[in-house]
């Protein structure tokens, strides 16, 4: 009876040890992955806040006319009042 209980305690100790080591390895992996992602430059569209999407010399009307002639179903939707 004593030997059987001793085996169960050893199995429990080994299981807890293995699970603890795996948990530590997973935490370390996640930490380094997070740090690598943090140091990588973020994607930006390259527009400053004072820049506009409409090029100089063109109006919104010009952009709407260009978008209507670019094919079936493409372009800016027209707003009807």
C-alpha positions as CSV (number, residue, x, y, z in Angstrom):
1,X,0.0,0.0,0.0
2,X,2.8,2.4,0.9
3,X,4.8,1.6,-2.3
4,X,1.6,2.2,-4.4
5,X,1.0,5.6,-2.8
6,X,4.7,6.5,-3.3
7,X,4.4,5.8,-7.0
8,X,1.3,8.1,-7.3
9,X,3.2,10.9,-5.5
10,X,6.2,10.5,-7.9
11,X,3.9,10.5,-10.9
12,X,2.1,13.6,-9.6
13,X,5.5,15.3,-9.0
14,X,6.7,14.5,-12.5
15,X,3.5,15.7,-14.1
16,X,3.5,19.0,-12.2
17,X,7.2,19.5,-13.0
18,X,6.7,18.8,-16.8
19,X,3.6,21.1,-16.9
20,X,5.4,23.9,-15.1
21,X,8.3,23.7,-17.4
22,X,6.0,23.8,-20.5
23,X,4.1,26.7,-19.0
24,X,7.3,28.7,-18.4
25,X,8.5,27.9,-22.0
26,X,5.2,29.1,-23.5
27,X,5.3,32.3,-21.4
28,X,8.9,33.0,-22.6
29,X,8.0,32.3,-26.2
30,X,5.0,34.7,-26.0
31,X,7.1,37.4,-24.3
32,X,9.8,37.3,-27.0
33,X,7.2,37.3,-29.7
34,X,5.5,40.3,-28.2
35,X,8.8,42.2,-27.8
36,X,9.7,41.4,-31.5
37,X,6.3,42.7,-32.6
38,X,6.7,45.8,-30.5
39,X,10.1,46.8,-32.0
40,X,8.9,46.2,-35.6
41,X,7.7,49.5,-37.3
42,X,4.0,49.8,-37.7
43,X,2.4,50.1,-41.1
44,X,1.4,53.6,-42.0
45,X,-0.3,55.0,-45.1
46,X,2.3,57.8,-45.4
47,X,-0.1,60.7,-45.1
48,X,0.4,63.5,-42.7
49,X,-2.6,65.0,-41.0
50,X,-2.5,68.2,-43.1
51,X,-2.3,66.3,-46.4
52,X,-5.5,65.6,-48.4
53,X,-6.5,62.8,-50.7
54,X,-7.5,65.2,-53.5
55,X,-4.4,66.2,-55.6
56,X,-3.8,69.9,-56.1
57,X,-5.4,71.3,-59.3
58,X,-8.3,68.7,-59.2
59,X,-11.7,69.1,-57.7
60,X,-14.1,66.5,-56.2
61,X,-16.2,66.8,-59.3
62,X,-13.2,65.8,-61.5
63,X,-12.6,62.7,-59.2
64,X,-16.3,61.7,-59.5
65,X,-16.2,62.0,-63.3
66,X,-13.0,59.9,-63.5
67,X,-14.4,57.2,-61.3
68,X,-17.7,56.9,-63.2
69,X,-15.8,56.1,-66.5
70,X,-13.6,53.4,-65.0
71,X,-15.9,50.4,-65.5
72,X,-19.0,48.7,-64.4
73,X,-19.7,49.0,-60.7
74,X,-16.5,50.7,-59.8
75,X,-15.8,54.1,-58.6
76,X,-17.4,56.5,-56.0
77,X,-21.1,56.2,-55.4
78,X,-23.2,59.2,-56.2
79,X,-25.1,60.8,-53.4
80,X,-28.7,61.9,-54.4
81,X,-30.6,64.6,-52.6
